[in-house]
Amino acid sequence: MRVIFMGTPDFAVPALQTLIDSQHNVIAVYSQPPRPKGRGMQLAKSAVQVLAEAHDIPVYNPKSLKKSIEEQEKFAALNADVAVVAAYGLLLPNVVLDAPKYGCINIHGSLLPRWRGASPIQHAIWKGDDVSGITIMKMDVGMDTGDMILKAETPITSGTTAQSLFDELSSMGGNLILNVLDNIDTIQPEKQDDALATHCPMLKKSDGEININASAFEIDCQIRGLNPWPGTYIQGQKGRVKVLKAHVDNEKIIFDLVQPEGKKPMDLKSAKNGGYL
């Protein structure tokens, strides 16, 4: 099967690697353009582009597929059987969604219709869900509203962080997408129940401010769900203090590792002794 892969961050890498290692033919990769990164603000290619180029797969970096007829025609001319999308980050118009024989199939990091949107993995932890997972879905023009093809779930525990769940779900997505492509002619998609949908916007730094009047459970979920980005913090005696790690003990939140502005991470006792808390 001739496959176009569309993805950008680390989350999408296992799925691309799985497809490269399979009997399917990845004919092209679409990834967002290189972005300034690090102290020197040097242009850095995405994790997906780096992997694709290591396997001599052509990479396309359009700034938009919605506004450029030329880019849409270029996409259609690849004559793909299917496009696999994983955290690509650009809107796909109907003309692109309909170009491949089997359309565009998305690897989404939640159990749809719960957590449609830009930050499903973080929100599942932050809002106290006890389970998360991957949904493989047929894309349409809505925000994660397409028919569901295949699902797999995993528990969210008291030790789950956004980073650990990202890692687990990215690996899970790679395995699921191969199952879908290998059985694409026999799978019967299922429509989502819009009445059960929840939505999650793109995260912003202010989401990380901890409400100290919230319950210990809510604070713990926020700390784990927003780790590593945007991170969580409280206002201390000498400015903002990041909360890097915590746990709940007897219905109380205990900060295990904090980082005052301009300082290295330290335990709670050291932060109090230093007058930061």
C-alpha positions as CSV (number, residue, x, y, z in Angstrom):
1,M,0.0,0.0,0.0
2,R,1.3,3.5,-0.9
3,V,1.3,5.6,2.3
4,I,1.8,9.3,2.9
5,F,2.7,9.9,6.5
6,M,1.9,13.3,8.1
7,G,3.3,14.1,11.5
8,T,5.6,16.5,13.3
9,P,6.6,15.8,17.0
10,D,8.1,12.8,18.8
11,F,4.7,11.4,19.4
12,A,4.4,10.5,15.7
13,V,7.8,8.9,15.4
14,P,6.9,5.3,16.5
15,A,4.1,5.2,14.0
16,L,6.3,6.3,11.1
17,Q,9.0,3.8,12.2
18,T,6.4,1.0,12.3
19,L,5.2,1.8,8.8
20,I,8.8,2.0,7.5
21,D,9.5,-1.5,9.0
22,S,6.3,-2.9,7.5
23,Q,5.5,-4.2,4.0
24,H,3.8,-0.9,3.2
25,N,5.5,1.7,1.0
26,V,5.9,5.1,2.7
27,I,6.1,7.3,-0.5
28,A,6.3,10.7,1.2
29,V,6.3,12.4,4.6
30,Y,4.6,15.7,5.4
31,S,5.9,17.6,8.5
32,Q,5.7,21.2,9.7
33,P,8.6,23.4,8.5
34,P,11.8,23.6,10.6
35,R,11.4,25.9,13.6
36,P,13.9,28.0,15.6
37,K,15.1,26.1,18.7
38,G,17.5,26.4,21.6
39,R,19.5,29.3,22.8
40,G,21.0,30.0,19.4
41,M,17.5,29.8,17.8
42,Q,18.9,27.7,15.0
43,L,16.3,26.1,12.6
44,A,15.6,22.5,13.7
45,K,13.9,19.9,11.7
46,S,11.0,18.0,13.3
47,A,11.6,14.5,14.8
48,V,9.5,13.0,12.0
49,Q,11.5,14.8,9.3
50,V,14.8,13.6,10.8
51,L,13.5,10.0,10.7
52,A,12.2,10.2,7.2
53,E,15.4,11.7,5.8
54,A,17.4,8.9,7.5
55,H,15.4,6.5,5.4
56,D,15.6,8.6,2.2
57,I,11.9,9.3,2.2
58,P,10.9,12.6,0.4
59,V,9.7,15.2,2.9
60,Y,7.3,18.1,2.2
61,N,7.1,21.1,4.5
62,P,4.2,23.3,3.3
63,K,3.2,26.2,5.5
64,S,-0.4,25.5,4.6
65,L,-2.5,22.9,2.8
66,K,-5.7,24.7,3.2
67,K,-4.8,27.9,1.3
68,S,-2.4,26.6,-1.4
69,I,-4.0,25.1,-4.5
70,E,-0.4,24.2,-5.7
71,E,0.3,22.2,-2.5
72,Q,-3.1,20.5,-2.8
73,E,-2.3,19.4,-6.3
74,K,1.1,18.2,-5.4
75,F,-0.4,16.1,-2.6
76,A,-3.0,14.6,-4.9
77,A,-0.3,13.8,-7.6
78,L,1.4,11.5,-5.2
79,N,-1.4,9.0,-5.9
80,A,-1.4,7.5,-2.4
81,D,-3.7,4.7,-1.2
82,V,-3.9,6.3,2.3
83,A,-2.6,9.1,4.4
84,V,-1.7,8.4,8.0
85,V,-1.8,11.5,10.2
86,A,-0.3,11.8,13.7
87,A,0.0,15.2,15.5
88,Y,0.7,16.9,12.1
89,G,-0.5,20.3,13.3
90,L,-2.0,21.7,10.1
91,L,-5.6,21.8,9.0
92,L,-6.5,19.5,6.1
93,P,-9.2,20.7,3.6
94,N,-11.6,18.3,2.0
95,V,-9.6,18.2,-1.2
96,V,-6.7,16.7,0.7
97,L,-8.8,14.4,2.9
98,D,-10.4,12.9,-0.2
99,A,-7.3,12.6,-2.4
100,P,-6.0,9.2,-1.2
101,K,-8.0,6.1,-2.1
102,Y,-8.8,5.3,1.5
103,G,-8.7,8.9,2.7
104,C,-6.8,10.2,5.7
105,I,-6.6,8.2,8.9
106,N,-5.7,9.9,12.2
107,I,-3.9,8.5,15.3
108,H,-5.6,10.4,18.1
109,G,-4.4,10.3,21.7
110,S,-7.7,9.8,23.5
111,L,-10.7,7.5,23.6
112,L,-13.0,9.5,21.4
113,P,-15.4,11.2,21.6
114,R,-13.7,12.2,24.9
115,W,-11.1,14.9,24.5
116,R,-11.3,16.1,21.0
117,G,-8.7,18.8,20.4
118,A,-5.1,19.8,20.8
119,S,-4.1,18.4,24.2
120,P,-6.0,15.1,24.9
121,I,-3.2,13.3,26.7
122,Q,-2.6,16.1,29.2
123,H,-6.3,16.8,29.8
124,A,-7.0,13.1,30.5
125,I,-4.6,13.2,33.5
126,W,-5.3,16.8,34.5
127,K,-9.1,16.2,34.8
128,G,-8.8,13.0,36.7
129,D,-9.7,10.3,34.2
130,D,-8.8,6.8,35.2
131,V,-8.3,5.6,31.6
132,S,-6.9,6.9,28.3
133,G,-6.0,5.4,25.0
134,I,-5.7,5.7,21.3
135,T,-8.4,6.1,18.7
136,I,-7.7,5.4,15.0
137,M,-10.3,7.5,13.1
138,K,-11.2,8.4,9.6
139,M,-10.7,12.2,9.3
140,D,-13.3,14.6,8.2
141,V,-13.3,18.5,8.2
142,G,-14.4,18.6,11.9
143,M,-12.1,18.7,14.9
144,D,-11.6,15.0,15.7
145,T,-15.2,14.2,14.7
146,G,-14.7,11.5,12.1
147,D,-15.8,7.8,12.3
148,M,-13.8,5.6,14.7
149,I,-12.0,2.6,13.2
150,L,-10.1,1.0,16.1
151,K,-9.5,1.8,19.8
152,A,-7.1,0.6,22.6
153,E,-7.0,1.8,26.2
154,T,-4.6,2.0,29.0
155,P,-5.1,2.9,32.7
156,I,-4.1,6.2,34.2
157,T,-2.5,5.6,37.6
158,S,-1.3,7.8,40.4
159,G,2.2,7.7,38.9
160,T,1.2,8.6,35.3
161,T,2.6,11.8,33.9
162,A,1.9,13.5,30.6
163,Q,5.3,12.4,29.4
164,S,4.9,8.7,30.4
165,L,1.5,8.6,28.8
166,F,2.8,10.3,25.6
167,D,5.4,7.6,25.4
168,E,3.0,4.7,26.0
169,L,0.3,6.0,23.6
170,S,2.8,6.8,20.8
171,S,4.0,3.2,20.8
172,M,0.4,2.0,21.0
173,G,-0.6,4.2,18.0
174,G,2.2,2.7,15.9
175,N,0.9,-0.9,16.5
176,L,-2.7,0.0,16.0
177,I,-2.2,1.8,12.7
178,L,-0.5,-1.2,11.2
179,N,-3.5,-3.4,12.2
180,V,-5.8,-0.9,10.5
181,L,-3.8,-0.7,7.2
182,D,-3.5,-4.5,7.1
183,N,-7.3,-4.9,7.4
184,I,-8.5,-1.7,5.8
185,D,-10.9,-3.4,3.4
186,T,-12.8,-5.3,6.1
187,I,-13.0,-2.8,9.0
188,Q,-16.4,-1.2,9.7
189,P,-16.0,2.3,11.2
190,E,-18.3,3.5,14.0
191,K,-19.8,6.9,14.3
192,Q,-19.0,9.0,17.3
193,D,-21.7,10.1,19.8
194,D,-21.4,13.8,19.7
195,A,-23.5,14.1,22.9
196,L,-20.5,12.5,24.8
197,A,-17.9,14.7,23.3
198,T,-15.5,16.8,25.5
199,H,-13.0,19.3,24.1
200,C,-9.5,20.3,25.1
201,P,-7.8,23.5,23.8
202,M,-4.1,24.1,23.2
203,L,-2.3,24.5,26.5
204,K,-1.0,27.8,27.7
205,K,1.5,28.7,30.4
206,S,-1.1,30.1,32.7
207,D,-2.8,26.7,32.9
208,G,0.1,25.7,35.1
209,E,-0.8,28.0,38.1
210,I,-1.9,25.8,41.0
211,N,-5.0,26.8,43.0
212,I,-3.9,26.0,46.5
213,N,-7.5,25.8,47.6
214,A,-8.2,22.9,45.2
215,S,-8.3,19.4,46.6
216,A,-5.1,17.4,46.9
217,F,-6.3,15.0,44.2
218,E,-7.0,17.9,41.8
219,I,-3.6,19.5,42.4
220,D,-1.8,16.1,42.0
221,C,-3.6,15.5,38.7
222,Q,-2.7,19.0,37.4
223,I,1.0,18.5,38.3
224,R,1.2,15.2,36.6
225,G,-0.9,16.2,33.6
226,L,1.1,19.3,32.8
227,N,4.5,17.7,33.3
228,P,6.8,18.6,31.5
229,W,4.9,21.4,29.7
230,P,3.7,24.0,30.5
231,G,4.7,22.8,34.0
232,T,3.0,23.8,37.3
233,Y,3.8,26.5,39.8
234,I,2.8,28.5,42.9
235,Q,3.6,32.0,43.9
236,G,6.3,31.9,46.6
237,Q,7.8,34.5,48.9
238,K,10.4,35.5,46.3
239,G,8.6,34.9,43.1
240,R,7.2,31.9,41.1
241,V,8.2,28.4,42.3
242,K,7.8,25.5,39.9
243,V,6.4,22.3,41.3
244,L,8.2,19.4,39.6
245,K,7.0,16.5,41.6
246,A,4.4,15.8,44.4
247,H,2.3,13.1,45.9
248,V,-0.9,12.8,47.9
249,D,-0.6,11.6,51.5
250,N,-3.7,11.3,53.7
251,E,-5.7,13.6,51.4
252,K,-3.0,16.3,51.6
253,I,-0.7,17.3,48.7
254,I,3.0,17.1,49.5
255,F,5.5,18.8,47.2
256,D,8.5,16.6,46.8
257,L,10.6,18.6,44.3
258,V,10.3,22.3,43.6
259,Q,12.4,24.9,41.7
260,P,12.4,28.6,42.6
261,E,13.1,31.1,39.8
262,G,16.7,31.1,38.9
263,K,17.6,28.2,41.2
264,K,18.2,24.5,40.8
265,P,15.5,21.9,41.8
266,M,15.3,21.3,45.5
267,D,13.2,19.5,48.1
268,L,10.5,21.2,50.1
269,K,12.6,21.6,53.2
270,S,15.4,23.4,51.3
271,A,12.9,25.7,49.7
272,K,11.4,26.6,53.0
273,N,14.8,27.1,54.6
274,G,15.7,29.4,51.7
275,G,12.7,31.5,52.2
276,Y,11.1,30.6,48.9
277,L,8.0,29.1,50.4
